[in-house]
Amino acid sequence: FDLFAALAAQQEQEGEVQVRVHEGMTGKPPTPLVLRLIVRRKDPQQAQAEQERLLKAARKHGKKPDPRSLEAAKYILLLTSLPATTFAPADILTLYRFRWQIELAFKRFKSLAGLDSLPAKKPELAQAWLYARLIVAIIAEQIAGQVPDSPPSGCGNPTGKSLALASHEDSPDQHLRRHPRTTSVAGRL
């Protein structure tokens, strides 16, 4: 499989290529695992920023960046086994952006709720402490309205409404709620 030939052949903004995982293995290959490579071109500004980041990192280490890395920086590449009949490339890209938001939320919870170290030695106590901190962090996030409005790509939700406020739309104090990007109160616990 020639990734760069597939990228060069990419005519649309996003598309997919079928790939087999067993290629390049020595000996008797197992049953090939057929996967989908989802390809999306980055906008020129994003691609240039990524290429500049790669060039800067290479200069820092006294090396020259691989031209293939500079070319790959122009694309978002996702490998998946999700069926094409159920998940279009755009759906997979959207799911990935939401997965990224979930990771960021866990990272924020871990940082703000002090989950980087456990004060308890016994597994039962550590588990209870961890659950209590997670519950407090979740409640604090809900109070502060910390649900992000959009994935990292900037593609907002179709209604344009904050996900944190969507269930409270009829609430008379809606205008008193904090902006969803403000600092969480979980860090003060």
Buried (B, 14 or more C-beta within 10 A) or exposed (E): EEBEEBBEEBEEEBBBBEBEBEEEEEEEEEEEEEBBBBBBBBEEEBBEEBBEEBBEEBEEEEEEBEEEBBBBBBBBEBEBEBEEEEBBBEEBBBBBBEEEBEEEBEEBBBBBBBBEEBEEEEEEEEEEBBEEBBEBBBEBBEEBBBBBBBBEBEEBEEEEEBBBBEEEEEEEEEEEBBEBEEEBBBBEE
